[in-house]
Amino acid sequence: MGLHIERGDITTYAVDAIVNAANCTLLGGGGVDGAIHRAAGPELLAECRTLHGCRTGQAKLTRGYRLRANYVIHTPGPVWYGGCKGEAQALRACYENALRLAEEYGCETVAFPSISTGVYRYPLDQAAAIAVDAIETFLKTARSVRTVTMVCFDDATLAAYRTAQAARA
């Protein structure tokens, strides 16, 4: 139970839902978004086309198809513009809205990637602090979500999230 932080490939996780750091079209892209779409197969793209996109900070759910996860929760993170365009609030909303959607669908286990820290250039230490705080705050009152795993793609991301978690303890 609680928040676990580890290095791994989110496309291999057997959880109720994995979160996709999507773009606003929901039609796939680079990084984790492209990896999730490739692993899930073409059926994911077909379902995403029916959703007509998603605004930054919001979240939409699809089936997991060929993934080991039952669902994919897509949430477009904010592009970093220096922190003066509401990026922190939008990033926090990504985590909160994805977790609310997981609750709505009765998910107990959820895996997240680091949202917006790749091509969207969100500073890793700031993004990690926001994510850890949002997730741990949510878990205090969660009804169904019991375990959230932050799946880090590389050692720098893993270190930033572990540091953020230690700072909250």
Phi and psi in radians as a Rosetta constraint file:
Dihedral C 1 N 2 CA 2 C 2 CIRCULARHARMONIC 1.715 0.35
Dihedral N 2 CA 2 C 2 N 3 CIRCULARHARMONIC -2.822 0.35
Dihedral C 2 N 3 CA 3 C 3 CIRCULARHARMONIC -1.721 0.35
Dihedral N 3 CA 3 C 3 N 4 CIRCULARHARMONIC 2.192 0.35
Dihedral C 3 N 4 CA 4 C 4 CIRCULARHARMONIC -2.007 0.35
Dihedral N 4 CA 4 C 4 N 5 CIRCULARHARMONIC 2.437 0.35
Dihedral C 4 N 5 CA 5 C 5 CIRCULARHARMONIC -2.137 0.35
Dihedral N 5 CA 5 C 5 N 6 CIRCULARHARMONIC 2.162 0.35
Dihedral C 5 N 6 CA 6 C 6 CIRCULARHARMONIC -2.651 0.35
Dihedral N 6 CA 6 C 6 N 7 CIRCULARHARMONIC 2.847 0.35
Dihedral C 6 N 7 CA 7 C 7 CIRCULARHARMONIC -1.589 0.35
Dihedral N 7 CA 7 C 7 N 8 CIRCULARHARMONIC 2.431 0.35
Dihedral C 7 N 8 CA 8 C 8 CIRCULARHARMONIC 3.095 0.35
Dihedral N 8 CA 8 C 8 N 9 CIRCULARHARMONIC -3.016 0.35
Dihedral C 8 N 9 CA 9 C 9 CIRCULARHARMONIC -1.940 0.35
Dihedral N 9 CA 9 C 9 N 10 CIRCULARHARMONIC 1.896 0.35
Dihedral C 9 N 10 CA 10 C 10 CIRCULARHARMONIC -1.040 0.35
Dihedral N 10 CA 10 C 10 N 11 CIRCULARHARMONIC -0.449 0.35
Dihedral C 10 N 11 CA 11 C 11 CIRCULARHARMONIC -1.220 0.35
Dihedral N 11 CA 11 C 11 N 12 CIRCULARHARMONIC -0.195 0.35
Dihedral C 11 N 12 CA 12 C 12 CIRCULARHARMONIC -1.759 0.35
Dihedral N 12 CA 12 C 12 N 13 CIRCULARHARMONIC -0.026 0.35
Dihedral C 12 N 13 CA 13 C 13 CIRCULARHARMONIC -1.361 0.35
Dihedral N 13 CA 13 C 13 N 14 CIRCULARHARMONIC 2.310 0.35
Dihedral C 13 N 14 CA 14 C 14 CIRCULARHARMONIC -1.657 0.35
Dihedral N 14 CA 14 C 14 N 15 CIRCULARHARMONIC 1.525 0.35
Dihedral C 14 N 15 CA 15 C 15 CIRCULARHARMONIC -2.330 0.35
Dihedral N 15 CA 15 C 15 N 16 CIRCULARHARMONIC 2.981 0.35
Dihedral C 15 N 16 CA 16 C 16 CIRCULARHARMONIC -1.147 0.35
Dihedral N 16 CA 16 C 16 N 17 CIRCULARHARMONIC -0.698 0.35
Dihedral C 16 N 17 CA 17 C 17 CIRCULARHARMONIC -2.569 0.35
Dihedral N 17 CA 17 C 17 N 18 CIRCULARHARMONIC 2.426 0.35
Dihedral C 17 N 18 CA 18 C 18 CIRCULARHARMONIC -1.889 0.35
Dihedral N 18 CA 18 C 18 N 19 CIRCULARHARMONIC 2.593 0.35
Dihedral C 18 N 19 CA 19 C 19 CIRCULARHARMONIC -1.739 0.35
Dihedral N 19 CA 19 C 19 N 20 CIRCULARHARMONIC 2.378 0.35
Dihedral C 19 N 20 CA 20 C 20 CIRCULARHARMONIC -1.840 0.35
Dihedral N 20 CA 20 C 20 N 21 CIRCULARHARMONIC 2.162 0.35
Dihedral C 20 N 21 CA 21 C 21 CIRCULARHARMONIC -1.354 0.35
Dihedral N 21 CA 21 C 21 N 22 CIRCULARHARMONIC 1.442 0.35
Dihedral C 21 N 22 CA 22 C 22 CIRCULARHARMONIC -1.505 0.35
Dihedral N 22 CA 22 C 22 N 23 CIRCULARHARMONIC 2.995 0.35
Dihedral C 22 N 23 CA 23 C 23 CIRCULARHARMONIC -1.743 0.35
Dihedral N 23 CA 23 C 23 N 24 CIRCULARHARMONIC 3.023 0.35
Dihedral C 23 N 24 CA 24 C 24 CIRCULARHARMONIC -1.167 0.35
Dihedral N 24 CA 24 C 24 N 25 CIRCULARHARMONIC -0.333 0.35
Dihedral C 24 N 25 CA 25 C 25 CIRCULARHARMONIC -1.368 0.35
Dihedral N 25 CA 25 C 25 N 26 CIRCULARHARMONIC -0.431 0.35
Dihedral C 25 N 26 CA 26 C 26 CIRCULARHARMONIC 1.132 0.35
Dihedral N 26 CA 26 C 26 N 27 CIRCULARHARMONIC 0.278 0.35
Dihedral C 26 N 27 CA 27 C 27 CIRCULARHARMONIC -1.763 0.35
Dihedral N 27 CA 27 C 27 N 28 CIRCULARHARMONIC 0.357 0.35
Dihedral C 27 N 28 CA 28 C 28 CIRCULARHARMONIC 1.606 0.35
Dihedral N 28 CA 28 C 28 N 29 CIRCULARHARMONIC 2.906 0.35
Dihedral C 28 N 29 CA 29 C 29 CIRCULARHARMONIC -3.080 0.35
Dihedral N 29 CA 29 C 29 N 30 CIRCULARHARMONIC -2.543 0.35
Dihedral C 29 N 30 CA 30 C 30 CIRCULARHARMONIC -1.657 0.35
Dihedral N 30 CA 30 C 30 N 31 CIRCULARHARMONIC -3.028 0.35
Dihedral C 30 N 31 CA 31 C 31 CIRCULARHARMONIC 0.981 0.35
Dihedral N 31 CA 31 C 31 N 32 CIRCULARHARMONIC -2.455 0.35
Dihedral C 31 N 32 CA 32 C 32 CIRCULARHARMONIC -1.131 0.35
Dihedral N 32 CA 32 C 32 N 33 CIRCULARHARMONIC -0.574 0.35
Dihedral C 32 N 33 CA 33 C 33 CIRCULARHARMONIC -1.041 0.35
Dihedral N 33 CA 33 C 33 N 34 CIRCULARHARMONIC -0.879 0.35
Dihedral C 33 N 34 CA 34 C 34 CIRCULARHARMONIC -1.111 0.35
Dihedral N 34 CA 34 C 34 N 35 CIRCULARHARMONIC -0.699 0.35
Dihedral C 34 N 35 CA 35 C 35 CIRCULARHARMONIC -1.093 0.35
Dihedral N 35 CA 35 C 35 N 36 CIRCULARHARMONIC -0.744 0.35
Dihedral C 35 N 36 CA 36 C 36 CIRCULARHARMONIC -1.138 0.35
Dihedral N 36 CA 36 C 36 N 37 CIRCULARHARMONIC -0.783 0.35
Dihedral C 36 N 37 CA 37 C 37 CIRCULARHARMONIC -1.086 0.35
Dihedral N 37 CA 37 C 37 N 38 CIRCULARHARMONIC -0.736 0.35
Dihedral C 37 N 38 CA 38 C 38 CIRCULARHARMONIC -1.109 0.35
Dihedral N 38 CA 38 C 38 N 39 CIRCULARHARMONIC -0.781 0.35
Dihedral C 38 N 39 CA 39 C 39 CIRCULARHARMONIC -1.213 0.35
Dihedral N 39 CA 39 C 39 N 40 CIRCULARHARMONIC -0.611 0.35
Dihedral C 39 N 40 CA 40 C 40 CIRCULARHARMONIC -1.342 0.35
Dihedral N 40 CA 40 C 40 N 41 CIRCULARHARMONIC -0.459 0.35
Dihedral C 40 N 41 CA 41 C 41 CIRCULARHARMONIC 1.644 0.35
Dihedral N 41 CA 41 C 41 N 42 CIRCULARHARMONIC 3.016 0.35
Dihedral C 41 N 42 CA 42 C 42 CIRCULARHARMONIC -1.130 0.35
Dihedral N 42 CA 42 C 42 N 43 CIRCULARHARMONIC -0.341 0.35
Dihedral C 42 N 43 CA 43 C 43 CIRCULARHARMONIC -1.117 0.35
Dihedral N 43 CA 43 C 43 N 44 CIRCULARHARMONIC -0.567 0.35
Dihedral C 43 N 44 CA 44 C 44 CIRCULARHARMONIC -1.110 0.35
Dihedral N 44 CA 44 C 44 N 45 CIRCULARHARMONIC -0.821 0.35
Dihedral C 44 N 45 CA 45 C 45 CIRCULARHARMONIC -1.057 0.35
Dihedral N 45 CA 45 C 45 N 46 CIRCULARHARMONIC -0.725 0.35
Dihedral C 45 N 46 CA 46 C 46 CIRCULARHARMONIC -1.053 0.35
Dihedral N 46 CA 46 C 46 N 47 CIRCULARHARMONIC -0.762 0.35
Dihedral C 46 N 47 CA 47 C 47 CIRCULARHARMONIC -1.194 0.35
Dihedral N 47 CA 47 C 47 N 48 CIRCULARHARMONIC -0.698 0.35
Dihedral C 47 N 48 CA 48 C 48 CIRCULARHARMONIC -1.047 0.35
Dihedral N 48 CA 48 C 48 N 49 CIRCULARHARMONIC -0.612 0.35
Dihedral C 48 N 49 CA 49 C 49 CIRCULARHARMONIC -1.054 0.35
Dihedral N 49 CA 49 C 49 N 50 CIRCULARHARMONIC -0.512 0.35
Dihedral C 49 N 50 CA 50 C 50 CIRCULARHARMONIC -1.357 0.35
Dihedral N 50 CA 50 C 50 N 51 CIRCULARHARMONIC -0.203 0.35
Dihedral C 50 N 51 CA 51 C 51 CIRCULARHARMONIC -1.550 0.35
Dihedral N 51 CA 51 C 51 N 52 CIRCULARHARMONIC -0.238 0.35
Dihedral C 51 N 52 CA 52 C 52 CIRCULARHARMONIC 1.013 0.35
Dihedral N 52 CA 52 C 52 N 53 CIRCULARHARMONIC 0.742 0.35
Dihedral C 52 N 53 CA 53 C 53 CIRCULARHARMONIC 1.359 0.35
Dihedral N 53 CA 53 C 53 N 54 CIRCULARHARMONIC -3.092 0.35
Dihedral C 53 N 54 CA 54 C 54 CIRCULARHARMONIC -2.762 0.35
Dihedral N 54 CA 54 C 54 N 55 CIRCULARHARMONIC 2.408 0.35
Dihedral C 54 N 55 CA 55 C 55 CIRCULARHARMONIC -1.350 0.35
Dihedral N 55 CA 55 C 55 N 56 CIRCULARHARMONIC 2.656 0.35
Dihedral C 55 N 56 CA 56 C 56 CIRCULARHARMONIC -0.925 0.35
Dihedral N 56 CA 56 C 56 N 57 CIRCULARHARMONIC 2.306 0.35
Dihedral C 56 N 57 CA 57 C 57 CIRCULARHARMONIC 1.537 0.35
Dihedral N 57 CA 57 C 57 N 58 CIRCULARHARMONIC -0.261 0.35
Dihedral C 57 N 58 CA 58 C 58 CIRCULARHARMONIC -1.590 0.35
Dihedral N 58 CA 58 C 58 N 59 CIRCULARHARMONIC 3.110 0.35
Dihedral C 58 N 59 CA 59 C 59 CIRCULARHARMONIC -2.562 0.35
Dihedral N 59 CA 59 C 59 N 60 CIRCULARHARMONIC 2.520 0.35
Dihedral C 59 N 60 CA 60 C 60 CIRCULARHARMONIC -2.365 0.35
Dihedral N 60 CA 60 C 60 N 61 CIRCULARHARMONIC 2.631 0.35
Dihedral C 60 N 61 CA 61 C 61 CIRCULARHARMONIC -1.998 0.35
Dihedral N 61 CA 61 C 61 N 62 CIRCULARHARMONIC 2.453 0.35
Dihedral C 61 N 62 CA 62 C 62 CIRCULARHARMONIC -2.292 0.35
Dihedral N 62 CA 62 C 62 N 63 CIRCULARHARMONIC 3.016 0.35
Dihedral C 62 N 63 CA 63 C 63 CIRCULARHARMONIC -1.227 0.35
Dihedral N 63 CA 63 C 63 N 64 CIRCULARHARMONIC 2.859 0.35
Dihedral C 63 N 64 CA 64 C 64 CIRCULARHARMONIC -1.565 0.35
Dihedral N 64 CA 64 C 64 N 65 CIRCULARHARMONIC -0.285 0.35
Dihedral C 64 N 65 CA 65 C 65 CIRCULARHARMONIC 0.910 0.35
Dihedral N 65 CA 65 C 65 N 66 CIRCULARHARMONIC -2.013 0.35
Dihedral C 65 N 66 CA 66 C 66 CIRCULARHARMONIC -1.445 0.35
Dihedral N 66 CA 66 C 66 N 67 CIRCULARHARMONIC -0.001 0.35
Dihedral C 66 N 67 CA 67 C 67 CIRCULARHARMONIC -1.315 0.35
Dihedral N 67 CA 67 C 67 N 68 CIRCULARHARMONIC 2.884 0.35
Dihedral C 67 N 68 CA 68 C 68 CIRCULARHARMONIC -1.451 0.35
Dihedral N 68 CA 68 C 68 N 69 CIRCULARHARMONIC -0.077 0.35
Dihedral C 68 N 69 CA 69 C 69 CIRCULARHARMONIC -1.610 0.35
Dihedral N 69 CA 69 C 69 N 70 CIRCULARHARMONIC 2.531 0.35
Dihedral C 69 N 70 CA 70 C 70 CIRCULARHARMONIC -1.214 0.35
Dihedral N 70 CA 70 C 70 N 71 CIRCULARHARMONIC -0.652 0.35
Dihedral C 70 N 71 CA 71 C 71 CIRCULARHARMONIC -2.308 0.35
Dihedral N 71 CA 71 C 71 N 72 CIRCULARHARMONIC 2.750 0.35
Dihedral C 71 N 72 CA 72 C 72 CIRCULARHARMONIC -2.084 0.35
Dihedral N 72 CA 72 C 72 N 73 CIRCULARHARMONIC 2.210 0.35
Dihedral C 72 N 73 CA 73 C 73 CIRCULARHARMONIC -1.831 0.35
Dihedral N 73 CA 73 C 73 N 74 CIRCULARHARMONIC 2.014 0.35
Dihedral C 73 N 74 CA 74 C 74 CIRCULARHARMONIC -1.650 0.35
Dihedral N 74 CA 74 C 74 N 75 CIRCULARHARMONIC 2.247 0.35
Dihedral C 74 N 75 CA 75 C 75 CIRCULARHARMONIC -2.469 0.35
Dihedral N 75 CA 75 C 75 N 76 CIRCULARHARMONIC 2.034 0.35
Dihedral C 75 N 76 CA 76 C 76 CIRCULARHARMONIC -1.340 0.35
Dihedral N 76 CA 76 C 76 N 77 CIRCULARHARMONIC 2.129 0.35
Dihedral C 76 N 77 CA 77 C 77 CIRCULARHARMONIC -1.473 0.35
Dihedral N 77 CA 77 C 77 N 78 CIRCULARHARMONIC 2.936 0.35
Dihedral C 77 N 78 CA 78 C 78 CIRCULARHARMONIC -1.404 0.35
Dihedral N 78 CA 78 C 78 N 79 CIRCULARHARMONIC 2.578 0.35
Dihedral C 78 N 79 CA 79 C 79 CIRCULARHARMONIC -1.394 0.35
Dihedral N 79 CA 79 C 79 N 80 CIRCULARHARMONIC 2.436 0.35
Dihedral C 79 N 80 CA 80 C 80 CIRCULARHARMONIC -1.383 0.35
Dihedral N 80 CA 80 C 80 N 81 CIRCULARHARMONIC 2.114 0.35
Dihedral C 80 N 81 CA 81 C 81 CIRCULARHARMONIC -2.064 0.35
Dihedral N 81 CA 81 C 81 N 82 CIRCULARHARMONIC 0.453 0.35
Dihedral C 81 N 82 CA 82 C 82 CIRCULARHARMONIC 1.749 0.35
Dihedral N 82 CA 82 C 82 N 83 CIRCULARHARMONIC -0.030 0.35
Dihedral C 82 N 83 CA 83 C 83 CIRCULARHARMONIC 1.609 0.35
Dihedral N 83 CA 83 C 83 N 84 CIRCULARHARMONIC 0.082 0.35
Dihedral C 83 N 84 CA 84 C 84 CIRCULARHARMONIC -1.863 0.35
Dihedral N 84 CA 84 C 84 N 85 CIRCULARHARMONIC 0.173 0.35
Dihedral C 84 N 85 CA 85 C 85 CIRCULARHARMONIC -2.103 0.35
Dihedral N 85 CA 85 C 85 N 86 CIRCULARHARMONIC 0.570 0.35
Dihedral C 85 N 86 CA 86 C 86 CIRCULARHARMONIC 1.335 0.35
Dihedral N 86 CA 86 C 86 N 87 CIRCULARHARMONIC 0.350 0.35
Dihedral C 86 N 87 CA 87 C 87 CIRCULARHARMONIC -1.066 0.35
Dihedral N 87 CA 87 C 87 N 88 CIRCULARHARMONIC -0.727 0.35
Dihedral C 87 N 88 CA 88 C 88 CIRCULARHARMONIC -1.104 0.35
Dihedral N 88 CA 88 C 88 N 89 CIRCULARHARMONIC -0.772 0.35
Dihedral C 88 N 89 CA 89 C 89 CIRCULARHARMONIC -1.137 0.35
Dihedral N 89 CA 89 C 89 N 90 CIRCULARHARMONIC -0.691 0.35
Dihedral C 89 N 90 CA 90 C 90 CIRCULARHARMONIC -1.169 0.35
Dihedral N 90 CA 90 C 90 N 91 CIRCULARHARMONIC -0.710 0.35
Dihedral C 90 N 91 CA 91 C 91 CIRCULARHARMONIC -1.148 0.35
Dihedral N 91 CA 91 C 91 N 92 CIRCULARHARMONIC -0.781 0.35
Dihedral C 91 N 92 CA 92 C 92 CIRCULARHARMONIC -1.038 0.35
Dihedral N 92 CA 92 C 92 N 93 CIRCULARHARMONIC -0.703 0.35
Dihedral C 92 N 93 CA 93 C 93 CIRCULARHARMONIC -1.074 0.35
Dihedral N 93 CA 93 C 93 N 94 CIRCULARHARMONIC -0.607 0.35
Dihedral C 93 N 94 CA 94 C 94 CIRCULARHARMONIC -0.996 0.35
Dihedral N 94 CA 94 C 94 N 95 CIRCULARHARMONIC -0.883 0.35
Dihedral C 94 N 95 CA 95 C 95 CIRCULARHARMONIC -1.160 0.35
Dihedral N 95 CA 95 C 95 N 96 CIRCULARHARMONIC -0.801 0.35
Dihedral C 95 N 96 CA 96 C 96 CIRCULARHARMONIC -1.120 0.35
Dihedral N 96 CA 96 C 96 N 97 CIRCULARHARMONIC -0.789 0.35
Dihedral C 96 N 97 CA 97 C 97 CIRCULARHARMONIC -1.234 0.35
Dihedral N 97 CA 97 C 97 N 98 CIRCULARHARMONIC -0.603 0.35
Dihedral C 97 N 98 CA 98 C 98 CIRCULARHARMONIC -1.123 0.35
Dihedral N 98 CA 98 C 98 N 99 CIRCULARHARMONIC -0.748 0.35
Dihedral C 98 N 99 CA 99 C 99 CIRCULARHARMONIC -1.188 0.35
Dihedral N 99 CA 99 C 99 N 100 CIRCULARHARMONIC -0.646 0.35
Dihedral C 99 N 100 CA 100 C 100 CIRCULARHARMONIC -1.085 0.35
Dihedral N 100 CA 100 C 100 N 101 CIRCULARHARMONIC -0.732 0.35
Dihedral C 100 N 101 CA 101 C 101 CIRCULARHARMONIC -1.149 0.35
Dihedral N 101 CA 101 C 101 N 102 CIRCULARHARMONIC -0.691 0.35
Dihedral C 101 N 102 CA 102 C 102 CIRCULARHARMONIC -1.036 0.35
Dihedral N 102 CA 102 C 102 N 103 CIRCULARHARMONIC -0.749 0.35
Dihedral C 102 N 103 CA 103 C 103 CIRCULARHARMONIC -1.079 0.35
Dihedral N 103 CA 103 C 103 N 104 CIRCULARHARMONIC -0.779 0.35
Dihedral C 103 N 104 CA 104 C 104 CIRCULARHARMONIC -1.003 0.35
Dihedral N 104 CA 104 C 104 N 105 CIRCULARHARMONIC -0.585 0.35
Dihedral C 104 N 105 CA 105 C 105 CIRCULARHARMONIC -1.690 0.35
Dihedral N 105 CA 105 C 105 N 106 CIRCULARHARMONIC 0.184 0.35
Dihedral C 105 N 106 CA 106 C 106 CIRCULARHARMONIC 1.254 0.35
Dihedral N 106 CA 106 C 106 N 107 CIRCULARHARMONIC 0.386 0.35
Dihedral C 106 N 107 CA 107 C 107 CIRCULARHARMONIC -1.231 0.35
Dihedral N 107 CA 107 C 107 N 108 CIRCULARHARMONIC 2.438 0.35
Dihedral C 107 N 108 CA 108 C 108 CIRCULARHARMONIC -1.794 0.35
Dihedral N 108 CA 108 C 108 N 109 CIRCULARHARMONIC -0.551 0.35
Dihedral C 108 N 109 CA 109 C 109 CIRCULARHARMONIC -2.148 0.35
Dihedral N 109 CA 109 C 109 N 110 CIRCULARHARMONIC 2.301 0.35
Dihedral C 109 N 110 CA 110 C 110 CIRCULARHARMONIC -2.367 0.35
Dihedral N 110 CA 110 C 110 N 111 CIRCULARHARMONIC 2.415 0.35
Dihedral C 110 N 111 CA 111 C 111 CIRCULARHARMONIC -2.078 0.35
Dihedral N 111 CA 111 C 111 N 112 CIRCULARHARMONIC 2.310 0.35
Dihedral C 111 N 112 CA 112 C 112 CIRCULARHARMONIC -2.002 0.35
Dihedral N 112 CA 112 C 112 N 113 CIRCULARHARMONIC 2.558 0.35
Dihedral C 112 N 113 CA 113 C 113 CIRCULARHARMONIC -1.601 0.35
Dihedral N 113 CA 113 C 113 N 114 CIRCULARHARMONIC 3.083 0.35
Dihedral C 113 N 114 CA 114 C 114 CIRCULARHARMONIC -1.395 0.35
Dihedral N 114 CA 114 C 114 N 115 CIRCULARHARMONIC 1.939 0.35
Dihedral C 114 N 115 CA 115 C 115 CIRCULARHARMONIC -1.427 0.35
Dihedral N 115 CA 115 C 115 N 116 CIRCULARHARMONIC 2.312 0.35
Dihedral C 115 N 116 CA 116 C 116 CIRCULARHARMONIC 1.303 0.35
Dihedral N 116 CA 116 C 116 N 117 CIRCULARHARMONIC 0.069 0.35
Dihedral C 116 N 117 CA 117 C 117 CIRCULARHARMONIC -1.620 0.35
Dihedral N 117 CA 117 C 117 N 118 CIRCULARHARMONIC 0.005 0.35
Dihedral C 117 N 118 CA 118 C 118 CIRCULARHARMONIC -1.650 0.35
Dihedral N 118 CA 118 C 118 N 119 CIRCULARHARMONIC -2.000 0.35
Dihedral C 118 N 119 CA 119 C 119 CIRCULARHARMONIC -1.135 0.35
Dihedral N 119 CA 119 C 119 N 120 CIRCULARHARMONIC -0.311 0.35
Dihedral C 119 N 120 CA 120 C 120 CIRCULARHARMONIC -1.462 0.35
Dihedral N 120 CA 120 C 120 N 121 CIRCULARHARMONIC -0.082 0.35
Dihedral C 120 N 121 CA 121 C 121 CIRCULARHARMONIC 1.090 0.35
Dihedral N 121 CA 121 C 121 N 122 CIRCULARHARMONIC 0.428 0.35
Dihedral C 121 N 122 CA 122 C 122 CIRCULARHARMONIC -1.183 0.35
Dihedral N 122 CA 122 C 122 N 123 CIRCULARHARMONIC 2.294 0.35
Dihedral C 122 N 123 CA 123 C 123 CIRCULARHARMONIC -0.998 0.35
Dihedral N 123 CA 123 C 123 N 124 CIRCULARHARMONIC 2.207 0.35
Dihedral C 123 N 124 CA 124 C 124 CIRCULARHARMONIC -1.004 0.35
Dihedral N 124 CA 124 C 124 N 125 CIRCULARHARMONIC -0.789 0.35
Dihedral C 124 N 125 CA 125 C 125 CIRCULARHARMONIC -1.135 0.35
Dihedral N 125 CA 125 C 125 N 126 CIRCULARHARMONIC -0.681 0.35
Dihedral C 125 N 126 CA 126 C 126 CIRCULARHARMONIC -1.203 0.35
Dihedral N 126 CA 126 C 126 N 127 CIRCULARHARMONIC -0.746 0.35
Dihedral C 126 N 127 CA 127 C 127 CIRCULARHARMONIC -1.095 0.35
Dihedral N 127 CA 127 C 127 N 128 CIRCULARHARMONIC -0.717 0.35
Dihedral C 127 N 128 CA 128 C 128 CIRCULARHARMONIC -1.113 0.35
Dihedral N 128 CA 128 C 128 N 129 CIRCULARHARMONIC -0.750 0.35
Dihedral C 128 N 129 CA 129 C 129 CIRCULARHARMONIC -1.084 0.35
Dihedral N 129 CA 129 C 129 N 130 CIRCULARHARMONIC -0.738 0.35
Dihedral C 129 N 130 CA 130 C 130 CIRCULARHARMONIC -1.127 0.35
Dihedral N 130 CA 130 C 130 N 131 CIRCULARHARMONIC -0.819 0.35
Dihedral C 130 N 131 CA 131 C 131 CIRCULARHARMONIC -1.093 0.35
Dihedral N 131 CA 131 C 131 N 132 CIRCULARHARMONIC -0.853 0.35
Dihedral C 131 N 132 CA 132 C 132 CIRCULARHARMONIC -1.067 0.35
Dihedral N 132 CA 132 C 132 N 133 CIRCULARHARMONIC -0.775 0.35
Dihedral C 132 N 133 CA 133 C 133 CIRCULARHARMONIC -1.112 0.35
Dihedral N 133 CA 133 C 133 N 134 CIRCULARHARMONIC -0.789 0.35
Dihedral C 133 N 134 CA 134 C 134 CIRCULARHARMONIC -1.086 0.35
Dihedral N 134 CA 134 C 134 N 135 CIRCULARHARMONIC -0.773 0.35
Dihedral C 134 N 135 CA 135 C 135 CIRCULARHARMONIC -1.190 0.35
Dihedral N 135 CA 135 C 135 N 136 CIRCULARHARMONIC -0.853 0.35
Dihedral C 135 N 136 CA 136 C 136 CIRCULARHARMONIC -1.153 0.35
Dihedral N 136 CA 136 C 136 N 137 CIRCULARHARMONIC -0.619 0.35
Dihedral C 136 N 137 CA 137 C 137 CIRCULARHARMONIC -1.128 0.35
Dihedral N 137 CA 137 C 137 N 138 CIRCULARHARMONIC -0.764 0.35
Dihedral C 137 N 138 CA 138 C 138 CIRCULARHARMONIC -1.085 0.35
Dihedral N 138 CA 138 C 138 N 139 CIRCULARHARMONIC -0.758 0.35
Dihedral C 138 N 139 CA 139 C 139 CIRCULARHARMONIC -1.085 0.35
Dihedral N 139 CA 139 C 139 N 140 CIRCULARHARMONIC -0.421 0.35
Dihedral C 139 N 140 CA 140 C 140 CIRCULARHARMONIC -1.097 0.35
Dihedral N 140 CA 140 C 140 N 141 CIRCULARHARMONIC -0.511 0.35
Dihedral C 140 N 141 CA 141 C 141 CIRCULARHARMONIC -2.115 0.35
Dihedral N 141 CA 141 C 141 N 142 CIRCULARHARMONIC 0.167 0.35
Dihedral C 141 N 142 CA 142 C 142 CIRCULARHARMONIC -1.109 0.35
Dihedral N 142 CA 142 C 142 N 143 CIRCULARHARMONIC 2.521 0.35
Dihedral C 142 N 143 CA 143 C 143 CIRCULARHARMONIC -1.629 0.35
Dihedral N 143 CA 143 C 143 N 144 CIRCULARHARMONIC -0.851 0.35
Dihedral C 143 N 144 CA 144 C 144 CIRCULARHARMONIC -1.914 0.35
Dihedral N 144 CA 144 C 144 N 145 CIRCULARHARMONIC -0.655 0.35
Dihedral C 144 N 145 CA 145 C 145 CIRCULARHARMONIC -1.164 0.35
Dihedral N 145 CA 145 C 145 N 146 CIRCULARHARMONIC 2.124 0.35
Dihedral C 145 N 146 CA 146 C 146 CIRCULARHARMONIC -1.942 0.35
Dihedral N 146 CA 146 C 146 N 147 CIRCULARHARMONIC -0.674 0.35
Dihedral C 146 N 147 CA 147 C 147 CIRCULARHARMONIC -2.271 0.35
Dihedral N 147 CA 147 C 147 N 148 CIRCULARHARMONIC 2.243 0.35
Dihedral C 147 N 148 CA 148 C 148 CIRCULARHARMONIC -2.086 0.35
Dihedral N 148 CA 148 C 148 N 149 CIRCULARHARMONIC 2.255 0.35
Dihedral C 148 N 149 CA 149 C 149 CIRCULARHARMONIC -1.953 0.35
Dihedral N 149 CA 149 C 149 N 150 CIRCULARHARMONIC 2.164 0.35
Dihedral C 149 N 150 CA 150 C 150 CIRCULARHARMONIC -1.566 0.35
Dihedral N 150 CA 150 C 150 N 151 CIRCULARHARMONIC 1.977 0.35
Dihedral C 150 N 151 CA 151 C 151 CIRCULARHARMONIC -1.719 0.35
Dihedral N 151 CA 151 C 151 N 152 CIRCULARHARMONIC 1.941 0.35
Dihedral C 151 N 152 CA 152 C 152 CIRCULARHARMONIC -1.696 0.35
Dihedral N 152 CA 152 C 152 N 153 CIRCULARHARMONIC 2.344 0.35
Dihedral C 152 N 153 CA 153 C 153 CIRCULARHARMONIC -1.360 0.35
Dihedral N 153 CA 153 C 153 N 154 CIRCULARHARMONIC -0.499 0.35
Dihedral C 153 N 154 CA 154 C 154 CIRCULARHARMONIC -2.515 0.35
Dihedral N 154 CA 154 C 154 N 155 CIRCULARHARMONIC 3.030 0.35
Dihedral C 154 N 155 CA 155 C 155 CIRCULARHARMONIC -1.156 0.35
Dihedral N 155 CA 155 C 155 N 156 CIRCULARHARMONIC -0.629 0.35
Dihedral C 155 N 156 CA 156 C 156 CIRCULARHARMONIC -1.117 0.35
Dihedral N 156 CA 156 C 156 N 157 CIRCULARHARMONIC -0.728 0.35
Dihedral C 156 N 157 CA 157 C 157 CIRCULARHARMONIC -1.165 0.35
Dihedral N 157 CA 157 C 157 N 158 CIRCULARHARMONIC -0.769 0.35
Dihedral C 157 N 158 CA 158 C 158 CIRCULARHARMONIC -1.002 0.35
Dihedral N 158 CA 158 C 158 N 159 CIRCULARHARMONIC -0.808 0.35
Dihedral C 158 N 159 CA 159 C 159 CIRCULARHARMONIC -1.101 0.35
Dihedral N 159 CA 159 C 159 N 160 CIRCULARHARMONIC -0.732 0.35
Dihedral C 159 N 160 CA 160 C 160 CIRCULARHARMONIC -1.119 0.35
Dihedral N 160 CA 160 C 160 N 161 CIRCULARHARMONIC -0.736 0.35
Dihedral C 160 N 161 CA 161 C 161 CIRCULARHARMONIC -1.239 0.35
Dihedral N 161 CA 161 C 161 N 162 CIRCULARHARMONIC -0.653 0.35
Dihedral C 161 N 162 CA 162 C 162 CIRCULARHARMONIC -1.163 0.35
Dihedral N 162 CA 162 C 162 N 163 CIRCULARHARMONIC -0.676 0.35
Dihedral C 162 N 163 CA 163 C 163 CIRCULARHARMONIC -1.110 0.35
Dihedral N 163 CA 163 C 163 N 164 CIRCULARHARMONIC -0.755 0.35
Dihedral C 163 N 164 CA 164 C 164 CIRCULARHARMONIC -1.107 0.35
Dihedral N 164 CA 164 C 164 N 165 CIRCULARHARMONIC -0.700 0.35
Dihedral C 164 N 165 CA 165 C 165 CIRCULARHARMONIC -1.170 0.35
Dihedral N 165 CA 165 C 165 N 166 CIRCULARHARMONIC -0.725 0.35
Dihedral C 165 N 166 CA 166 C 166 CIRCULARHARMONIC -1.130 0.35
Dihedral N 166 CA 166 C 166 N 167 CIRCULARHARMONIC -0.641 0.35
Dihedral C 166 N 167 CA 167 C 167 CIRCULARHARMONIC -1.156 0.35
Dihedral N 167 CA 167 C 167 N 168 CIRCULARHARMONIC -0.462 0.35
Dihedral C 167 N 168 CA 168 C 168 CIRCULARHARMONIC -1.468 0.35
Dihedral N 168 CA 168 C 168 N 169 CIRCULARHARMONIC -0.348 0.35
